[in-house]
Amino acid sequence: MVETFIPPPRAIYATDPLKTRGRAYEEGPSATRTCFQRDRDRIIHSSAFRRLKQKTQVFVAHEGDFYRTRLTHSLEVAQIARSVARTLGLDEDLAEALALSHDMGHPPFGHAGEDELDECMEEFNGFDHNAQTLRVVTRLEKRYPHFDGLNLSWETLEGLVKHNGPLLTDGQSIDSLPQAFRDYPQLENLELHTFAGPEAQVAALADDIAYNNHDIDDGIAAGLFTVEEICEVPLVGDVFKAVRKEYAFLEPKLIVAEAVRRLIGIWIDDLVKETRRRLKKHNPQSPEDIRGLDEPVVAFSKRLNDKQKVLRAFLYERMYKHFKVNRMRSQARRILHELFELFNNEPNTLPPPWRQDAEQTSGERRARIVCDYIAGMTDNYAIEEHRRLFNLDSMI
């Protein structure tokens, strides 16, 4: 039988590229692409996106080619986001653009790198990777003659800053946000108290689906836990047991691959079903209606959320706190701490043009320049830069 899937027509509440709120710098229309396709292409061609290929997801990039990096993770998120958006009648290109760009502000060495940079920047208004993503796409990327950044559409910027939901709740001030958010002069125009549009909500939960399931795959491959141990986790264990029963003589690697494939399907099916239930409940007539709701319209069911919490607790204990991962985290934090201290105290050791900018200022402005430089590094570049600066053998 031939596989067939007929996507639904565009939903009335989908974001329409013909009704975009535009860009910070006005540009003429493209003859071949919508504004969201144009955003996606600019993201893919950016330097920050390419550098994701050697930035940690959980394992340091040089640990092996098998494990996910920020780049492969972002591609998996984009694939899931497009599938869900298509099924719900949303704009696939906007969902894809958001999925591809959501991690562009991550520093080297994953969350260990983020924690260390935040600590280094403690007296200089901190570091936040979501805020750094906004900084990358509005300031740090330099590819165009008439503006810094990528000049992305309003809808893409809104989705990036609200990746984790509304930026502000009632009673909160914009002054409570990380500095890298506040440095963007048009931040308040992104309607910080509301939820993001539907495509951004899809991209955010596609992120959850991807890392939940590829962490299972990578954790088993790295020997941090076994199939027998993951079989004790509700829902996940049921799927693994079913695959083992159905394919009793299949090699272990294929058992894992088939189980993870099925789990991704379960997560996607639940997301689509619960989202349709909420859409029916609220009956939105536009993306603005969705933004104005008091809850996200794209969501997992309570049942799956409960199972997901158990899985995340398991992964936290068996994977993220495993002594092998802790050793990598410890090394990573020492590398970034020492690089930050050196560059901040001796800005003449920075390469151009970072050196010129850092030498002309001090205090918080210099620290932010150093932070931007380090946050843009790949794992391998940070390791090599540290070796060049702290290993005397490199002078011989």
KOLFI-465967 format. One line per field, with one value per residue (C-alpha): residue in one letter; x, y, z; residue number from 0. Coordinates in steps of 0.5 Angstrom, whole numbers. Example, Ala and Ser with C-alpha at 12.3 -4.5 7.8 and 13.67 -1.06 7.14 Angstrom:
2
type	(A S)
c1	(25 27)
c2	(-9 -2)
c3	(16 14)
seq	(0 1)
This chain:
396
type	(M V E T F I P P P R A I Y A T D P L K T R G R A Y E E G P S A T R T C F Q R D R D R I I H S S A F R R L K Q K T Q V F V A H E G D F Y R T R L T H S L E V A Q I A R S V A R T L G L D E D L A E A L A L S H D M G H P P F G H A G E D E L D E C M E E F N G F D H N A Q T L R V V T R L E K R Y P H F D G L N L S W E T L E G L V K H N G P L L T D G Q S I D S L P Q A F R D Y P Q L E N L E L H T F A G P E A Q V A A L A D D I A Y N N H D I D D G I A A G L F T V E E I C E V P L V G D V F K A V R K E Y A F L E P K L I V A E A V R R L I G I W I D D L V K E T R R R L K K H N P Q S P E D I R G L D E P V V A F S K R L N D K Q K V L R A F L Y E R M Y K H F K V N R M R S Q A R R I L H E L F E L F N N E P N T L P P P W R Q D A E Q T S G E R R A R I V C D Y I A G M T D N Y A I E E H R R L F N L D S M I)
c1	(0 3 4 -1 -1 -6 -4 -10 -11 -8 -11 -15 -10 -4 1 0 7 3 1 8 9 16 23 27 30 25 27 24 20 23 21 22 21 16 19 19 23 28 29 30 35 39 39 42 47 50 56 53 49 55 59 53 56 62 58 56 49 51 58 63 64 71 68 66 62 56 53 49 51 47 47 44 40 37 36 32 28 26 24 19 17 15 11 7 6 4 -1 -4 -5 1 6 12 17 16 16 23 26 25 27 34 35 33 40 44 46 49 56 61 60 53 49 56 59 52 53 60 59 53 58 63 58 55 57 56 48 49 49 43 43 36 38 44 41 37 44 47 41 40 47 53 52 55 53 50 52 46 45 48 45 40 34 29 22 18 15 21 24 18 18 26 25 19 22 20 13 12 18 14 9 4 8 15 19 23 29 28 30 37 42 42 35 35 40 35 32 26 25 18 15 15 9 13 7 3 5 8 5 3 9 13 10 10 18 19 15 19 25 23 21 28 32 28 29 36 38 36 39 46 46 45 51 55 54 51 45 43 36 35 35 31 26 24 22 14 12 19 20 13 16 23 20 15 20 24 19 17 24 27 33 35 41 41 43 37 33 34 33 26 24 26 23 16 17 18 12 8 10 8 1 0 2 -3 -8 -8 -7 -13 -17 -15 -16 -23 -24 -21 -24 -18 -19 -12 -5 -7 -13 -7 -3 -8 -10 -8 -5 -1 -5 0 2 2 -3 -3 -2 4 7 7 11 16 17 19 24 27 29 32 36 38 41 43 46 47 50 54 61 64 59 61 69 67 63 69 74 69 68 75 77 72 73 81 79 74 79 85 81 78 84 89 84 90 91 84 84 82 77 75 81 80 73 75 81 77 72 72 68 61 62 69 66 60 65 69 63 60 67 67 60 61 67 66 68 74 76 75 80 85 85 86 92 95 94 96 100 107 109 105 110 116)
c2	(0 7 12 18 24 30 36 40 47 53 54 61 62 60 66 69 71 76 80 80 86 87 88 93 95 96 91 90 83 77 75 67 67 69 73 67 63 68 68 61 62 67 63 57 62 65 64 62 57 53 54 49 43 43 46 41 38 34 31 35 35 32 26 23 24 20 24 30 37 43 43 36 37 44 40 34 40 43 36 35 42 42 36 38 45 41 37 43 47 52 56 51 55 60 54 51 58 58 51 52 58 57 55 60 64 57 58 52 46 46 48 48 53 57 57 59 65 67 66 70 76 76 83 85 83 76 71 68 63 65 73 71 68 75 79 74 75 83 85 80 77 82 79 85 92 96 93 89 82 78 83 78 79 81 74 70 75 74 67 67 71 67 60 59 63 70 74 78 76 81 86 85 90 90 92 84 81 79 85 82 82 89 92 90 97 95 89 92 92 84 84 81 79 75 68 67 65 58 56 59 54 48 50 50 43 40 42 38 32 32 32 28 22 23 24 17 14 18 16 8 9 12 7 12 7 1 -1 -5 1 5 0 2 9 9 9 9 2 0 2 -2 -8 -8 -8 -13 -18 -16 -17 -22 -23 -16 -13 -8 -2 -3 -4 3 6 3 4 12 12 10 14 21 18 18 25 28 24 27 34 34 31 36 42 40 40 46 49 47 49 57 57 62 66 69 68 74 70 65 70 73 67 65 59 56 53 48 43 36 32 32 25 25 31 27 21 26 29 22 21 28 26 19 23 28 23 17 22 29 28 22 22 22 28 31 31 34 40 41 41 46 51 51 53 58 61 62 65 70 72 73 77 81 83 83 85 86 78 78 78 83 86 84 87 94 94 91 96 102 101 98 95 92 94 90 84 84 84 78 74 75 73 67 65 65 59 52 47 45 52 54 48 50 57 55 51 56 61 57 51 53 47 51 57 52)
c3	(0 -2 4 4 8 6 10 12 9 13 19 21 27 23 22 15 12 8 15 18 22 19 20 24 18 12 6 -1 -2 -4 -11 -9 -2 4 10 14 9 8 16 15 10 14 20 16 13 19 22 29 26 23 30 33 30 35 41 46 47 53 51 49 42 41 45 39 32 34 40 39 38 38 31 30 36 32 26 30 33 26 23 29 29 21 22 28 24 18 22 25 19 21 18 17 15 21 26 22 23 30 31 27 31 38 41 37 44 47 49 49 53 54 61 64 60 61 68 68 64 68 74 71 69 76 77 70 70 68 62 59 53 50 51 48 42 41 42 36 31 32 34 33 26 21 14 11 9 12 19 24 26 21 21 22 22 28 29 29 34 38 38 40 46 48 47 55 55 56 58 64 68 72 76 73 70 64 69 72 65 63 60 53 53 55 50 45 43 41 46 49 42 42 47 53 57 52 50 43 37 35 31 36 41 37 36 44 45 39 43 49 44 41 47 51 46 44 51 52 45 47 54 53 47 52 57 62 64 61 57 63 67 63 62 70 67 66 59 56 59 56 49 50 53 47 42 45 46 38 36 41 36 34 36 42 38 33 39 42 35 34 41 41 34 37 43 39 35 42 44 37 37 44 43 37 40 46 42 38 44 47 40 40 47 46 38 36 30 29 32 36 39 41 44 48 52 59 57 52 46 44 50 52 56 64 63 59 62 69 65 62 69 71 65 66 74 71 66 71 76 71 66 67 74 72 74 67 65 72 70 63 66 71 66 62 67 69 62 61 68 66 59 62 67 62 57 62 65 59 53 49 49 45 37 33 32 39 42 39 42 49 50 49 55 62 67 65 57 57 61 56 50 53 54 47 44 49 48 40 41 39 44 40 39 47 48 43 45 53 51 47 53 59 56 56 51 46 46 44)
seq	(0 1 2 3 4 5 6 7 8 9 10 11 12 13 14 15 16 17 18 19 20 21 22 23 24 25 26 27 28 29 30 31 32 33 34 35 36 37 38 39 40 41 42 43 44 45 46 47 48 49 50 51 52 53 54 55 56 57 58 59 60 61 62 63 64 65 66 67 68 69 70 71 72 73 74 75 76 77 78 79 80 81 82 83 84 85 86 87 88 89 90 91 92 93 94 95 96 97 98 99 100 101 102 103 104 105 106 107 108 109 110 111 112 113 114 115 116 117 118 119 120 121 122 123 124 125 126 127 128 129 130 131 132 133 134 135 136 137 138 139 140 141 142 143 144 145 146 147 148 149 150 151 152 153 154 155 156 157 158 159 160 161 162 163 164 165 166 167 168 169 170 171 172 173 174 175 176 177 178 179 180 181 182 183 184 185 186 187 188 189 190 191 192 193 194 195 196 197 198 199 200 201 202 203 204 205 206 207 208 209 210 211 212 213 214 215 216 217 218 219 220 221 222 223 224 225 226 227 228 229 230 231 232 233 234 235 236 237 238 239 240 241 242 243 244 245 246 247 248 249 250 251 252 253 254 255 256 257 258 259 260 261 262 263 264 265 266 267 268 269 270 271 272 273 274 275 276 277 278 279 280 281 282 283 284 285 286 287 288 289 290 291 292 293 294 295 296 297 298 299 300 301 302 303 304 305 306 307 308 309 310 311 312 313 314 315 316 317 318 319 320 321 322 323 324 325 326 327 328 329 330 331 332 333 334 335 336 337 338 339 340 341 342 343 344 345 346 347 348 349 350 351 352 353 354 355 356 357 358 359 360 361 362 363 364 365 366 367 368 369 370 371 372 373 374 375 376 377 378 379 380 381 382 383 384 385 386 387 388 389 390 391 392 393 394 395)
